[in-house]
Amino acid sequence: MTSLNVFVTESNVELYLSKLYTTINPAERDNLLRLLANEVAAMGNSREHVENGERRMAECRQRLERQRLIVSGLPSEHPDALLLETLERTQVLLVQQLESLRERQKRL
């Protein structure tokens, strides 16, 4: 994978995540998660992908913790509760991505 491909993939991932962190629309969320998964699948063995994956996972974990505090006691249909669901699904994808990237690195 060329450095340009790494840059484009990383930029797309950051763009999709920035939109995921603010959407409460389930259809839009699902589309963004699909796009994000496609970018992750296209990632190669770049050290940069692993480092950015670790950073993204930590950032999402922090967002998730803050959102859980905000949501406690709110009804499940509240927009903040819908955002929590999006963050939880995003975190699962980021964890899977990072595990996959680490496995690729081990095989090198």
Sequence and secondary structure as in RCSB ss.txt:
>XXXX:A:sequence
MTSLNVFVTESNVELYLSKLYTTINPAERDNLLRLLANEVAAMGNSREHVENGERRMAECRQRLERQRLIVSGLP
SEHPDALLLETLERTQVLLVQQLESLRERQKRL
>XXXX:A:secstr
  HHHHHHHHHHHHHHHHHHTT   HHHHHHHHHHHHHHHHH  S HHHHHHHHHHHHHHHHHHHHHHHHHTTS 
TTSHHHHHHHHHHHHHHHHHHHHHHHHHHHHH 
